[in-house]
Amino acid sequence: MAGWFSRVLQGNEPAEAEPVEFSLTCRCGNTVTGIRGQRMHVAVCRECRYQICVLPVSPYPRPKVRTPKKKVPKPASRRDVAGEDVRTPPPIPKRASRRDGEARPSEPAPKKSTRIEPKSSQAAPREPQFTAPRRRIVTPLRLIAVGMLGVVTLAGWWVGHRRAVGQAVVTFAEAAKAGRAALAESDFGSADLQLRRAVTALELLGRDDREARQVRQLAREAAAAHGLALSSLFELISETRGAQKISPNNWQQTIKQSYQGRWFLLETNGLQFTTGDPPQWRFSVPLIPGTEPLQISGDLATWSRLFGSTPPTHVIIAGQLDEIRSLGNGTDQGLEIVLKKESLCLWTNAEVYSVLGGTLDEGSLTTLKAQAQLLGISE
C-alpha cells in the first residue's frame, strides 16, 4: 500500500507550460528581450550590464474570454387607451401585378372588429398614490434625551443656587455690619446702600427671624433718613399756601414736582378714620400755624394686623409724599397730605431719630419701644 497517494496523483499532474517571449525595459532605457522559461532566471542588459529578474511562466491556464450572448430585441408594443397590449402586425406581402385581360379575384369583405372602443367620456385609470408614513413626534430616544437634558439643567440650577446661597450668607454678614456702622456715624447714604444689599441677601436666604426683621427695619429707616426732605413740614405748608394764591389751578402740580417722593418724619397722634377694606388712617398734625385744619392720610393695611381694632394714641412714622390735596373747594378749607402706602413705616431707632431732629422725651421713648415690640424686633 506504500505510495498509493502518489500513484493516484500521477494522472492529475498539470502539463508543463510552454515558454513565451518577454520584453523588459532596463533603467538605462534599453530593451531586454528573451525567452521566459519554467524557472526564474536573470537577464543581463547589454548596455549597462544591469541584471533584471525574469519570472517564470505561470503554470495556471489562461482564463477563457467569454463572448456575451446577443439579446434578440422584442418587437415594439404600444398600449391603447384601455390598457390592452397591441402588437405591431406583420407586414403584408406584396401581390403580383395583375396582367391585362386577367380577371380580378374577388376580395373577401373585411371583418368587423369585435373590440369595444372606449368611450370618450370614460376617464383613464388613475395610478395609485402612495403617501409617506407620518413620523412619530414622541419616540423613546427623544424621551430619554429630554429627560437627560432636564436632569442636567436641574443639576446646574441646584449647583448655582447653592453657590448663590453660600455667597448670600457672606454678603449678609458683611453688608449688615457695614450698614450698622454707617448708621452709627450718621452716614445715611452708605447705610442705605449696604442695608439694601443685606435685604437682597435675606430675600434669597428666605430668613424671617429676629435679626432678619431688625435688618429690614434698619434698611427702611436708612432709606427714609437718606431721602428726607430738606424742608420741614411747616415750610411745606407755607409753600403750598403761597402756590395756592399764585396759581389756584396748578398749585398741586407745582408742589408735586418739588416734593413727590421725598420722605417726611412725623410724630403725632393716630386716629382710625374707617374700618373698611383696606382700612384708612388719618393723622392730625398739631401746632400748625393757621386756622385751616391739616390731616395726613395713608393706606395702612399692613398696620391693621399690628394695631388691631384699637389704634395707638401716639405714633412716630415716616413716609414718602404722594400728593397734597384740598379738603374743600376753597383755599381755606384745609389740606390733606397723602403718603405712599408702600413707603409707610413705624420708627424704632432712637439714635437716628435724635440725629434727624426728633425730641427724645419720655413719651417718644415709650412710643419707639412699643413700636419695636409690635414689629417683633425688640430683644
C-alpha positions, 0 to 999 in steps of 0.5 A: 500500500506504500505510495498509493497517494502518489500513484493516484496523483500521477494522472492529475499532474498539470502539463508543463507550460510552454515558454513565451517571449518577454520584453523588459525595459532596463533603467538605462532605457534599453530593451531586454528581450528573451525567452521566459522559461519554467524557472526564474532566471536573470537577464543581463542588459547589454548596455549597462550590464544591469541584471533584471529578474525574469519570472517564470511562466505561470503554470495556471491556464489562461482564463477563457474570454467569454463572448456575451450572448446577443439579446434578440430585441422584442418587437415594439408594443404600444398600449391603447387607451384601455390598457390592452397590449397591441402588437405591431402586425406583420407586414403584408406581402406584396401581390403580383401585378395583375396582367391585362385581360386577367380577371380580378379575384374577388376580395373577401369583405373585411371583418368587423372588429369585435373590440369595444372602443372606449368611450370618450367620456370614460376617464383613464385609470388613475395610478395609485398614490402612495403617501409617506408614513407620518413620523412619530413626534414622541419616540423613546430616544427623544424621551430619554434625551429630554429627560437627560437634558432636564436632569442636567439643567436641574443639576446646574440650577441646584449647583448655582443656587447653592453657590448663590446661597453660600455667597448670600450668607457672606454678603449678609454678614458683611453688608449688615455690619457695614450698614450698622456702622454707617448708621452709627456715624450718621452716614445715611447714604452708605447705610442705605446702600449696604442695608439694601444689599443685606435685604437682597441677601435675606430675600434669597436666604428666605430668613424671617427671624429676629435679626432678619426683621431688625435688618429690614427695619434698619434698611427702611429707616436708612432709606427714609433718613437718606431721602428726607426732605430738606424742608420741614413740614411747616415750610411745606405748608407755607409753600403750598399756601403761597402756590395756592394764591399764585396759581389756584389751578396748578398749585398741586402740580407745582408742589408735586414736582418739588416734593413727590417722593421725598420722605417726611418724619412725623410724630403725632397722634393716630386716629382710625378714620374707617374700618373698611377694606383696606382700612384708612388712617388719618393723622392730625398734625398739631401746632400748625400755624393757621386756622385751616385744619391739616390731616395726613392720610395713608393706606395702612393695611399692613398696620391693621394686623399690628394695631388691631381694632384699637389704634395707638394714641401716639405714633412716630412714622415716616413716609414718602409724599404722594400728593397734597390735596384740598379738603374743600373747594376753597383755599381755606378749607384745609389740606390733606397730605397723602403718603405712599402706602408702600413707603409707610413705616413705624420708627424704632431707632432712637439714635437716628431719630435724635440725629434727624431732629426728633425730641427724645422725651419720655413719651417718644421713648415709650412710643419707639419701644412699643413700636419695636415690640409690635414689629417683633424686633425688640430683644 
